[in-house]
Structure formats: structure tokens, C-alpha cells
């Protein structure tokens, strides 16, 4: 596999680790401040074929299993193999958005894709809370209440998509376009 593939994988893994930050004391005020949207956009942009969607979703699924079965096990009666299908679906939709918007990369396109990813996540997951749960009545008022309740989370999702998007895309471009010791032959190295 080529070096750039492993750069993307490493960045996606680092992004998944961001899902665990809010578990630390003092960071509880950061709900939804994770790199989920950014890694879906990154995978869709730099990976090839079905991997552009499957790798971000697969790594999210693994991190979700750890969170649900280790940190949140008291909320479940048994081992949780799959988490929230609405979240997985939103990650797939964010990847599709990234695939189309970021075929030509620019700062403006990345900002637009990051904002669009936050809105997609907000719309899909809050709809899922309303449709699949018992917290809200199954009418237009209940759906509206679900979306209103999600507004504080939307702010952090938007900020994290922009932050992690620019950090990860910038890191990828810098790492992928630098010459490192593993790609320099002794005859071309300058000391």
C-alpha cells in the first residue's frame, strides 16, 4: 500500500480517538466536539473505491463498540455490537457529500463541506431520535422539539467539523507532499 493511504488511516484513527476526549474531567462541556464529520470527509476525499466510505464507518463502529461496551455499559443490558444506525447513515451521507464537494479541493469547499456535514448530521440524527425513540411525540411538534433540543449539539458539531477538517486536511496535504527519510534515496538526499 502506498504511503498516502497510511497517512489517511492514521489521521482517521486519531480522529476516532477524539470521540473519547469528553470522557475526561473538565471536557464534559464538549459534547459532539469530535472529528466524525472531518474523518468522513477525509476518507471520501483521499481514499479510493468503497474504502472511502467503509474505512471511516468501520473505524467509527469499532470506537462505538468500545464506548458503548466499556464506558456506557451500565446503559445497556447486553453487549452492543451495533450502535445507532442513524449515526452510521449520517456518516455515509457525509462521505457522499465530501466525495462530490471535495473533488476539487479548496479552503472554501472544505468550509462548505464541513458546514454541510454538520447540518446533515444534525438533521439525520435528530430525526432518528424522534423517529426511533420515545422521548418525543410522533407528530410535527415532537419532531420540532427534537430539532430544538439538538441545537446546542449542532454548534459543537459545526465547530469541530471546521476545526478537525482544517487540521486533518492540512496535516494530510503537508505529510503527503513532504519528502521523508523513507522516500529519499542516499543519492538524492541533501544533508
VOBA-384275 format. One line per field, with one value per residue: residue in three letters; x, y, z of N, C-alpha, C, O in turn; residue number from 1. Coordinates in Angstrom, 1 decimal. Example, Ala and Ser with C-alpha at 12.3 -4.5 7.8 and 13.67 -1.06 7.14 Angstrom:
<rs>
residuo = Ala,Ser
n.u = 13.2,12.8
n.v = -5.7,-2.2
n.w = 7.8,7.1
ca.u = 12.3,13.7
ca.v = -4.5,-1.1
ca.w = 7.8,7.1
c.u = 13.2,12.9
c.v = -3.3,0.0
c.w = 7.8,7.9
o.u = 14.2,13.4
o.v = -3.3,1.1
o.w = 8.5,8.0
num = 1,2
</rs>
This chain:
<rs>
residuo = Unk,Unk,Unk,Unk,Unk,Unk,Unk,Unk,Unk,Unk,Unk,Unk,Unk,Unk,Unk,Unk,Unk,Unk,Unk,Unk,Unk,Unk,Unk,Unk,Unk,Unk,Unk,Unk,Unk,Unk,Unk,Unk,Unk,Unk,Unk,Unk,Unk,Unk,Unk,Unk,Unk,Unk,Unk,Unk,Unk,Unk,Unk,Unk,Unk,Unk,Unk,Unk,Unk,Unk,Unk,Unk,Unk,Unk,Unk,Unk,Unk,Unk,Unk,Unk,Unk,Unk,Unk,Unk,Unk,Unk,Unk,Unk,Unk,Unk,Unk,Unk,Unk,Unk,Unk,Unk,Unk,Unk,Unk,Unk,Unk,Unk,Unk,Unk,Unk,Unk,Unk,Unk,Unk,Unk,Unk,Unk,Unk,Unk,Unk,Unk,Unk,Unk,Unk,Unk,Unk,Unk,Unk,Unk,Unk,Unk,Unk,Unk,Unk,Unk,Unk,Unk,Unk,Unk,Unk,Unk,Unk,Unk,Unk,Unk,Unk,Unk,Unk,Unk,Unk,Unk,Unk,Unk,Unk,Unk,Unk,Unk,Unk,Unk,Unk,Unk,Unk,Unk,Unk,Unk,Unk,Unk,Unk,Unk,Unk,Unk,Unk,Unk,Unk,Unk,Unk,Unk,Unk,Unk,Unk,Unk,Unk,Unk,Unk,Unk,Unk,Unk,Unk,Unk,Unk,Unk,Unk,Unk,Unk,Unk,Unk,Unk,Unk,Unk,Unk,Unk,Unk,Unk,Unk,Unk,Unk,Unk,Unk,Unk,Unk,Unk,Unk
n.u = 0.8,0.4,2.2,0.5,-2.0,-1.7,-1.3,-3.8,-5.3,-4.0,-4.7,-7.5,-7.7,-6.7,-8.6,-10.8,-10.1,-10.6,-13.3,-13.3,-12.4,-14.2,-14.7,-13.0,-12.4,-13.4,-13.7,-16.3,-18.0,-17.9,-19.7,-20.3,-18.1,-16.1,-14.2,-15.8,-17.3,-15.2,-13.5,-15.0,-15.3,-12.6,-11.9,-13.6,-12.5,-9.7,-9.4,-9.8,-12.3,-14.7,-13.5,-13.4,-15.7,-16.2,-14.0,-13.9,-16.5,-16.2,-14.2,-15.4,-17.5,-16.0,-15.0,-17.4,-18.3,-16.4,-16.9,-19.7,-19.7,-17.7,-17.5,-20.1,-21.6,-23.4,-25.8,-26.8,-28.3,-27.0,-24.1,-23.2,-23.3,-23.8,-24.2,-26.0,-28.0,-28.8,-26.8,-24.6,-25.7,-25.7,-23.0,-22.3,-23.7,-22.4,-19.9,-20.6,-21.4,-18.9,-17.4,-18.5,-18.4,-15.7,-14.1,-12.7,-10.4,-10.4,-10.0,-12.5,-14.3,-13.8,-14.7,-17.4,-18.2,-17.7,-19.5,-21.9,-21.7,-22.1,-24.7,-26.1,-25.5,-26.8,-29.5,-30.2,-29.6,-31.1,-33.6,-33.7,-33.6,-36.1,-37.8,-37.1,-37.2,-38.7,-38.9,-40.0,-43.2,-44.9,-45.4,-45.6,-44.9,-43.4,-41.2,-40.2,-39.5,-37.5,-35.5,-35.1,-34.0,-31.6,-30.0,-27.9,-26.0,-25.5,-24.0,-21.5,-20.8,-20.6,-18.4,-16.4,-16.2,-15.3,-12.8,-11.4,-11.5,-10.0,-7.5,-7.0,-7.1,-5.2,-3.0,-2.8,-2.2,0.2,1.8,1.7,2.9,5.5,8.9,10.1,12.3,12.0,11.5,13.6,16.3,19.8,21.4,20.0,19.6,20.0,22.3
n.v = -1.2,2.3,5.1,7.4,6.3,5.2,7.5,8.7,6.7,6.8,9.4,9.2,7.4,8.9,10.8,9.3,8.8,11.2,11.0,10.1,12.2,13.8,12.2,12.7,14.4,17.8,18.2,17.8,19.7,19.6,18.2,16.3,17.4,16.2,14.4,13.2,14.0,15.3,13.1,11.5,13.1,13.3,10.7,10.2,11.9,11.3,8.5,5.5,4.0,1.7,1.9,4.5,5.1,2.9,2.5,4.8,4.5,1.9,2.2,4.1,2.5,0.5,2.2,3.0,0.6,0.2,2.5,2.1,-0.4,-0.4,2.2,3.0,0.9,0.5,1.4,-0.4,-3.6,-5.8,-6.9,-4.6,-4.7,-3.2,0.3,3.2,3.3,5.6,7.4,6.1,6.1,8.8,9.3,8.0,9.5,12.0,11.3,10.9,13.4,14.7,13.4,14.4,17.3,17.8,17.1,18.9,20.5,23.1,25.8,27.1,25.2,23.1,24.3,24.7,22.0,21.1,22.5,21.7,19.0,19.1,20.0,17.9,15.8,16.7,17.0,14.3,12.7,13.8,13.5,10.8,10.3,11.3,9.7,7.0,6.8,7.3,9.7,12.0,13.1,11.5,13.5,16.5,18.6,17.2,16.4,18.9,19.7,17.9,18.7,21.3,20.7,19.7,21.8,23.0,20.9,21.0,23.3,22.6,20.4,21.7,23.5,21.6,20.1,22.1,22.8,20.2,19.4,21.3,21.0,18.2,17.9,19.8,18.6,16.2,17.1,18.4,16.2,14.3,15.6,16.1,15.3,12.5,10.6,7.9,8.0,9.0,8.5,7.6,8.8,11.0,12.5,15.5,16.8
n.w = 0.0,-0.6,0.8,1.2,1.7,4.2,5.7,5.6,7.0,9.5,10.3,10.4,12.5,14.6,14.6,15.4,18.0,19.2,19.9,22.5,24.1,25.6,27.8,29.8,32.8,33.1,30.4,29.7,28.8,26.1,24.3,21.4,20.1,18.2,15.7,13.8,11.5,10.0,9.5,7.9,5.7,5.0,4.4,2.2,0.4,0.0,0.0,-2.0,-4.1,-2.6,-0.1,0.7,2.0,3.6,5.4,7.2,8.3,9.4,11.3,12.9,13.9,15.4,17.4,18.5,19.6,21.6,23.2,23.9,25.2,27.1,28.4,28.6,29.5,31.6,30.7,29.0,28.5,27.5,25.5,23.1,19.8,17.5,17.1,16.9,14.1,12.7,13.1,11.8,9.3,8.8,8.7,6.4,4.5,4.9,3.9,1.2,0.5,0.9,-1.1,-3.5,-3.2,-2.6,-4.7,-6.2,-4.4,-2.0,0.3,0.7,-0.3,1.5,3.9,3.3,2.9,5.5,7.0,5.7,6.4,9.2,9.3,8.0,9.8,12.1,11.1,10.3,12.6,14.7,13.6,13.7,16.6,17.2,15.5,16.3,19.0,22.3,23.5,22.3,21.1,18.4,16.2,14.3,16.1,18.0,16.4,15.8,18.4,19.0,17.1,18.1,20.6,19.9,19.0,20.7,20.5,17.8,17.4,18.5,16.9,14.4,14.9,15.6,13.2,11.4,12.7,13.1,10.4,9.0,10.3,9.9,7.0,6.3,7.6,6.2,3.6,4.1,5.1,3.0,0.9,1.6,1.7,3.1,5.3,4.6,1.9,0.5,-1.4,-0.9,-2.8,-3.6,-1.4,0.5,2.7
ca.u = 0.0,1.2,2.4,-0.6,-3.1,-1.5,-1.4,-5.2,-5.7,-3.5,-5.5,-8.8,-7.6,-6.5,-9.9,-11.7,-9.7,-11.3,-14.6,-13.1,-11.9,-15.2,-14.8,-12.0,-12.9,-13.2,-14.1,-17.7,-18.7,-17.6,-20.5,-20.3,-16.9,-15.3,-13.8,-16.5,-17.6,-14.0,-12.9,-15.9,-14.9,-11.2,-11.9,-14.2,-11.6,-8.4,-9.3,-10.3,-13.3,-15.6,-12.8,-13.6,-16.9,-16.2,-13.0,-14.4,-17.6,-15.7,-13.4,-16.4,-18.2,-15.2,-14.9,-18.7,-18.4,-15.7,-17.7,-20.9,-19.5,-16.8,-17.8,-21.6,-22.2,-24.5,-27.0,-27.3,-28.5,-26.1,-23.1,-23.7,-22.5,-24.1,-24.7,-27.1,-28.0,-28.9,-25.4,-23.9,-26.2,-25.3,-21.6,-22.3,-24.2,-21.4,-18.9,-21.1,-21.3,-17.5,-17.0,-18.9,-18.0,-14.2,-13.3,-11.7,-10.2,-10.0,-10.4,-13.9,-15.0,-13.7,-15.5,-18.8,-18.4,-17.7,-20.8,-22.9,-21.6,-22.7,-26.2,-26.5,-25.5,-27.9,-30.9,-30.4,-29.6,-32.2,-34.8,-33.6,-34.0,-37.6,-38.5,-36.8,-37.3,-40.0,-38.7,-40.8,-44.4,-44.7,-46.1,-44.7,-44.4,-42.4,-40.1,-39.6,-38.9,-36.2,-34.6,-34.7,-33.2,-30.3,-29.3,-26.6,-25.0,-25.2,-22.9,-20.2,-20.6,-20.1,-17.1,-15.5,-16.0,-14.4,-11.5,-10.7,-11.4,-8.8,-6.4,-6.7,-6.8,-3.9,-1.9,-2.6,-1.5,1.6,2.5,1.7,3.7,6.8,9.9,10.6,13.5,11.7,11.3,14.7,17.4,21.0,22.0,19.3,19.5,20.9,22.5
ca.v = 0.0,3.5,5.9,8.3,5.5,5.0,8.8,8.9,5.8,7.3,10.6,8.8,6.8,10.0,11.4,8.5,9.0,12.4,10.7,9.8,13.3,14.3,11.4,13.2,15.5,19.1,18.3,17.4,20.7,19.5,17.1,16.4,18.0,15.1,14.5,12.3,14.6,15.5,11.9,11.0,13.9,13.0,9.4,10.4,12.7,10.7,7.1,5.1,2.9,1.6,2.2,5.9,5.1,1.8,2.6,5.7,3.9,0.8,2.7,4.6,1.3,0.0,3.2,3.0,-0.6,0.5,3.5,1.5,-1.6,-0.2,3.4,3.2,-0.4,0.5,1.8,-1.5,-4.9,-6.8,-6.4,-3.8,-4.9,-2.0,1.5,4.0,3.3,6.9,8.0,5.4,6.6,10.2,9.3,7.6,10.7,13.0,10.8,11.1,14.9,15.0,12.9,15.3,18.7,18.0,16.6,20.0,20.9,24.5,26.1,27.4,23.9,22.4,25.0,24.4,20.6,20.9,23.1,20.8,17.7,19.3,20.1,16.6,15.0,17.3,16.6,12.9,12.1,14.3,12.8,9.4,10.4,11.5,8.5,5.7,6.9,7.6,10.9,13.0,12.6,11.3,14.4,17.6,19.2,16.3,16.5,20.2,19.7,17.1,19.6,22.4,20.2,19.4,23.0,23.1,19.9,21.4,24.3,21.9,19.6,22.6,23.9,20.5,19.8,23.1,22.6,19.0,19.4,22.1,20.4,16.9,18.1,20.4,17.6,15.3,17.8,18.6,14.9,13.6,16.3,16.3,14.1,11.9,9.7,6.6,8.1,9.7,7.6,8.2,9.6,12.3,13.2,16.6,16.9
ca.w = 0.0,-0.7,1.9,1.4,2.3,5.7,6.3,5.8,8.0,10.8,10.6,10.8,13.8,15.5,14.7,16.2,19.4,19.6,20.5,23.9,24.8,26.5,28.9,30.8,33.7,32.6,29.0,29.5,28.1,24.7,23.7,19.9,19.6,17.7,14.3,13.0,10.2,9.3,9.0,6.8,4.5,4.7,3.7,0.9,-0.5,-0.2,-0.2,-3.3,-4.2,-1.4,1.1,1.0,2.9,4.5,6.4,8.2,9.0,10.2,12.5,13.8,14.5,16.4,18.5,19.1,20.4,22.8,24.1,24.4,26.0,28.2,29.2,28.8,29.6,32.5,30.0,28.1,29.1,26.9,24.6,22.0,18.6,16.6,17.8,16.3,12.7,12.2,13.1,10.8,8.0,8.6,8.3,5.0,3.8,4.9,2.9,-0.2,0.3,0.7,-2.4,-4.6,-3.0,-2.4,-5.8,-6.3,-3.0,-1.7,1.6,0.6,-0.5,2.7,4.8,2.9,3.2,6.9,7.4,5.2,7.2,10.5,9.1,7.7,11.0,12.9,10.6,10.3,14.0,15.5,13.1,14.3,18.0,17.1,14.9,16.9,20.4,23.0,24.1,21.7,20.5,16.9,15.4,13.9,17.3,18.6,15.6,16.1,19.8,18.8,16.5,19.0,21.7,19.3,18.6,21.3,19.9,16.4,17.5,18.7,15.7,13.4,15.3,15.5,11.8,10.9,13.4,12.7,8.9,8.5,10.9,9.2,5.6,6.3,8.0,5.1,2.5,4.5,5.2,1.7,-0.1,2.1,1.5,4.4,5.2,3.9,0.4,0.0,-1.6,-0.5,-3.9,-3.8,-0.1,0.7,4.2
c.u = 0.9,1.2,1.1,-1.8,-2.9,-1.5,-2.9,-5.7,-5.3,-4.4,-6.9,-8.8,-7.5,-7.9,-10.9,-11.4,-10.4,-12.7,-14.5,-12.7,-12.9,-15.3,-13.9,-12.7,-12.5,-13.5,-15.5,-18.5,-18.6,-18.5,-20.5,-19.1,-15.9,-15.0,-14.6,-16.8,-16.3,-13.4,-13.7,-15.5,-13.5,-11.2,-12.5,-13.4,-10.4,-8.3,-10.0,-11.4,-14.2,-14.9,-13.1,-14.8,-16.7,-15.2,-13.4,-15.6,-17.2,-15.0,-14.3,-17.1,-17.3,-15.1,-16.3,-18.8,-17.6,-16.4,-18.9,-20.7,-18.5,-17.2,-19.2,-22.3,-23.4,-25.8,-27.6,-27.4,-27.5,-25.0,-23.7,-22.8,-22.6,-24.7,-26.0,-27.0,-28.1,-27.6,-24.6,-24.4,-25.8,-23.8,-21.5,-22.7,-23.1,-20.2,-19.3,-21.0,-19.8,-17.0,-17.3,-18.4,-16.4,-13.5,-12.3,-11.6,-9.8,-10.5,-11.9,-14.7,-15.0,-14.6,-17.0,-19.1,-18.5,-19.1,-22.0,-22.9,-22.3,-24.2,-26.7,-26.6,-26.6,-29.3,-31.1,-30.5,-30.7,-33.5,-34.8,-34.0,-35.6,-38.3,-38.3,-37.0,-38.7,-40.0,-39.7,-42.1,-44.2,-45.6,-45.1,-44.1,-43.3,-41.1,-39.4,-38.9,-37.5,-35.2,-34.1,-33.8,-31.8,-29.5,-28.0,-25.5,-24.6,-24.0,-21.5,-19.8,-20.0,-18.7,-16.1,-15.2,-15.1,-12.9,-10.8,-10.6,-10.2,-7.5,-6.0,-6.4,-5.4,-2.7,-1.7,-1.8,0.0,2.4,2.7,2.6,5.1,7.7,10.4,11.7,13.2,11.6,12.5,15.8,18.7,21.6,21.3,19.2,20.5,21.0,23.0
c.v = 1.2,4.3,6.8,7.6,5.4,6.4,9.0,8.0,6.4,8.6,10.2,8.1,7.9,10.7,10.6,8.6,10.2,12.1,10.4,11.0,13.8,13.4,11.9,14.4,16.8,19.3,17.9,18.4,20.7,18.4,17.4,17.1,16.9,15.3,13.6,12.8,14.8,14.2,11.3,11.8,13.6,11.7,9.5,11.1,12.0,9.2,6.7,4.0,2.9,2.0,3.6,6.1,4.1,1.9,3.6,5.1,2.7,1.2,3.4,3.5,0.7,0.9,3.2,1.8,-0.4,1.4,2.8,0.4,-1.5,1.0,3.6,1.9,-0.5,0.9,0.7,-2.8,-6.0,-6.1,-5.7,-3.9,-3.7,-0.9,2.0,4.0,4.7,7.6,7.4,5.9,8.0,10.2,8.9,8.8,11.8,12.6,11.1,12.6,15.3,14.6,13.9,16.8,18.8,17.3,17.6,20.6,22.4,24.7,26.4,26.1,23.1,23.0,24.7,22.9,20.4,21.4,22.1,19.5,17.9,19.4,18.7,15.7,15.4,16.8,15.1,12.3,12.6,13.7,11.4,9.3,10.5,10.2,7.2,5.7,7.2,8.9,12.0,12.4,12.5,12.2,15.6,18.4,18.5,16.4,17.8,20.3,19.0,18.0,20.8,21.9,19.9,20.6,23.1,22.1,20.3,22.4,23.6,21.0,20.5,23.1,22.8,20.1,20.8,22.9,21.4,18.9,20.1,21.5,19.1,17.1,18.8,19.5,16.7,15.9,18.0,17.3,14.3,14.3,16.6,15.1,13.7,11.0,8.4,6.7,8.8,8.6,8.3,9.1,10.9,13.1,14.4,16.7,18.2
c.w = 0.0,0.6,2.2,2.0,3.8,6.4,6.6,6.9,9.4,11.2,11.1,12.2,14.9,15.7,15.5,17.7,20.0,20.2,22.0,24.7,25.9,27.8,30.1,31.6,33.1,31.1,28.7,28.8,26.6,24.0,22.2,19.3,19.3,16.2,13.4,11.6,9.4,8.8,7.9,5.6,4.1,3.9,2.4,-0.1,-0.9,-0.4,-1.5,-3.1,-2.9,-0.1,1.6,2.0,4.0,5.7,7.5,9.0,9.9,11.4,13.5,14.6,15.6,17.6,19.3,20.0,21.7,23.8,24.7,25.4,27.1,29.0,29.5,29.1,30.6,31.9,29.1,28.9,28.7,26.0,23.4,20.8,17.6,17.4,17.1,14.8,12.0,12.1,12.0,9.4,7.7,8.2,6.8,4.1,3.7,4.0,1.5,-0.5,0.1,-0.7,-3.5,-4.4,-3.0,-3.6,-6.3,-5.0,-3.0,-0.3,1.7,0.5,0.8,3.8,4.5,3.2,4.7,7.5,7.0,6.0,8.6,10.4,8.8,9.0,11.9,12.4,10.7,11.7,14.8,14.9,13.7,15.8,18.0,16.6,15.7,18.4,21.0,23.7,23.6,21.1,19.0,16.1,15.1,15.1,18.0,17.8,15.8,17.4,19.7,18.2,17.4,20.1,21.2,18.9,19.3,20.8,18.5,16.4,17.6,17.5,14.6,13.7,15.1,14.0,11.1,11.4,12.9,11.1,8.5,9.1,10.1,7.7,5.5,6.6,6.9,4.0,2.8,4.5,3.8,0.7,0.4,1.7,2.8,4.2,4.5,2.4,-0.2,-0.2,-1.3,-1.6,-4.1,-2.5,-0.1,2.2,4.6
o.u = 2.0,0.3,0.7,-2.6,-3.9,-1.9,-3.3,-6.5,-6.0,-4.7,-7.4,-9.7,-8.1,-8.3,-11.7,-12.3,-10.6,-13.2,-15.5,-12.6,-12.5,-16.0,-14.1,-13.5,-11.4,-13.5,-15.9,-19.6,-19.1,-17.9,-20.7,-19.1,-15.0,-15.6,-14.1,-16.5,-16.3,-12.8,-13.2,-15.4,-13.2,-10.5,-12.0,-13.5,-10.0,-7.3,-10.7,-11.4,-14.4,-15.6,-13.0,-14.9,-17.0,-15.5,-13.3,-15.6,-17.6,-15.2,-14.1,-17.3,-17.9,-15.2,-16.3,-19.4,-18.1,-16.5,-19.1,-21.5,-18.5,-17.4,-19.6,-23.5,-24.2,-26.9,-28.6,-26.6,-27.2,-25.1,-24.6,-21.7,-21.7,-25.5,-26.9,-26.1,-27.6,-27.3,-23.9,-23.6,-25.5,-23.4,-20.6,-22.0,-23.0,-19.7,-18.5,-20.6,-19.5,-16.2,-16.5,-17.9,-16.0,-12.3,-11.2,-12.5,-8.9,-11.3,-12.6,-15.7,-16.0,-15.3,-17.8,-20.2,-19.3,-19.6,-22.9,-24.0,-23.0,-24.9,-27.8,-27.6,-27.3,-30.1,-32.2,-31.4,-31.3,-34.5,-35.9,-34.7,-36.2,-39.2,-39.2,-36.8,-39.6,-40.9,-40.1,-42.0,-43.4,-46.5,-44.0,-43.0,-42.3,-40.0,-38.2,-37.8,-36.6,-34.0,-33.0,-32.8,-30.8,-28.3,-27.0,-24.4,-23.5,-23.1,-20.6,-18.7,-19.1,-17.8,-15.0,-14.1,-14.2,-12.0,-9.7,-9.6,-9.4,-6.5,-4.8,-5.5,-4.7,-1.7,-0.6,-0.9,0.8,3.5,3.7,3.1,5.8,7.1,11.0,12.0,14.1,11.6,12.5,16.3,18.8,22.3,21.9,18.7,21.6,20.0,23.2
o.v = 1.2,4.1,6.9,8.2,5.6,6.4,9.5,8.5,6.3,8.7,10.8,8.4,7.8,11.1,11.2,8.5,10.3,13.0,10.4,10.9,14.1,13.8,11.5,15.2,17.0,20.4,17.8,18.2,21.5,17.6,18.5,17.4,16.6,16.1,13.3,12.1,14.5,14.2,10.6,11.3,13.5,11.6,8.9,10.8,12.0,8.7,7.6,3.3,3.9,2.3,3.9,7.0,4.3,1.6,3.3,5.2,2.6,0.6,3.3,3.6,0.4,0.5,3.4,1.8,-0.8,1.1,2.9,0.2,-2.3,0.9,4.2,1.8,-1.3,0.6,0.9,-3.0,-6.9,-4.9,-6.2,-3.4,-3.2,-1.1,1.2,4.5,4.9,8.4,8.1,6.2,8.4,11.1,9.5,9.1,12.5,13.4,11.5,13.0,16.0,15.3,14.1,17.4,19.9,17.1,17.3,21.1,22.9,24.0,26.0,26.0,22.5,22.3,24.4,22.7,19.6,20.8,21.8,18.9,17.0,18.8,18.4,15.1,14.6,16.3,14.7,11.5,11.8,13.5,10.9,8.4,9.8,9.7,6.4,4.7,7.3,9.3,12.9,11.2,13.2,11.7,15.5,18.8,19.1,16.5,17.9,20.9,19.4,18.0,21.1,22.6,19.9,20.4,23.4,22.5,20.0,22.3,23.9,20.9,20.1,23.0,23.1,19.8,20.4,22.9,21.5,18.3,19.6,21.5,18.9,16.4,18.5,19.5,16.3,15.3,17.8,17.2,13.7,13.6,17.4,14.0,14.5,10.6,7.9,5.7,9.0,8.0,9.5,10.1,11.8,14.2,14.2,16.8,18.5
o.w = 0.5,1.4,3.4,2.8,4.5,7.6,7.7,7.8,10.3,12.4,12.0,13.0,15.9,16.8,16.3,18.6,21.2,21.0,22.7,25.9,27.0,28.7,31.2,31.0,32.6,30.6,27.5,28.3,25.9,23.2,21.7,18.2,20.1,15.6,12.3,10.6,8.2,7.7,7.0,4.5,2.9,2.9,1.4,-1.3,-2.1,-0.9,-2.1,-2.1,-2.3,0.9,2.8,2.8,5.1,6.8,8.7,10.3,11.0,12.5,14.7,15.8,16.7,18.8,20.5,21.1,22.8,25.0,25.9,26.4,28.1,30.3,30.5,28.8,30.5,32.5,28.5,29.8,29.4,25.8,22.8,20.7,17.0,18.3,16.7,14.2,10.9,11.2,11.2,8.5,6.6,7.4,6.1,3.1,2.7,3.3,0.7,-1.5,-0.9,-1.3,-4.4,-5.4,-3.5,-3.4,-6.7,-4.4,-3.7,0.3,2.6,1.2,1.2,4.5,5.4,3.7,5.1,8.4,7.8,6.3,9.0,11.2,9.3,9.2,12.5,13.2,11.1,12.0,15.6,15.7,14.0,16.2,18.8,17.2,15.7,19.0,20.3,24.4,24.4,20.6,18.4,15.4,15.5,15.0,18.5,18.3,15.9,17.5,20.4,18.6,17.3,20.4,21.9,18.5,18.7,20.8,18.1,15.6,16.9,17.2,13.9,12.8,14.7,13.7,10.4,10.7,12.3,10.6,7.7,8.4,9.7,7.2,4.6,6.0,6.6,3.5,2.0,3.9,3.5,-0.2,-0.2,1.4,3.6,3.1,3.9,1.7,-1.4,0.8,-1.3,-1.3,-4.6,-2.5,-0.5,2.9,5.8
num = 1,2,3,4,5,6,7,8,9,10,11,12,13,14,15,16,17,18,19,20,21,22,23,24,25,26,27,28,29,30,31,32,33,34,35,36,37,38,39,40,41,42,43,44,45,46,47,48,49,50,51,52,53,54,55,56,57,58,59,60,61,62,63,64,65,66,67,68,69,70,71,72,73,74,75,76,77,78,79,80,81,82,83,84,85,86,87,88,89,90,91,92,93,94,95,96,97,98,99,100,101,102,103,104,105,106,107,108,109,110,111,112,113,114,115,116,117,118,119,120,121,122,123,124,125,126,127,128,129,130,131,132,133,134,135,136,137,138,139,140,141,142,143,144,145,146,147,148,149,150,151,152,153,154,155,156,157,158,159,160,161,162,163,164,165,166,167,168,169,170,171,172,173,174,175,176,177,178,179,180,181,182,183,184,185,186,187,188,189,190,191
</rs>
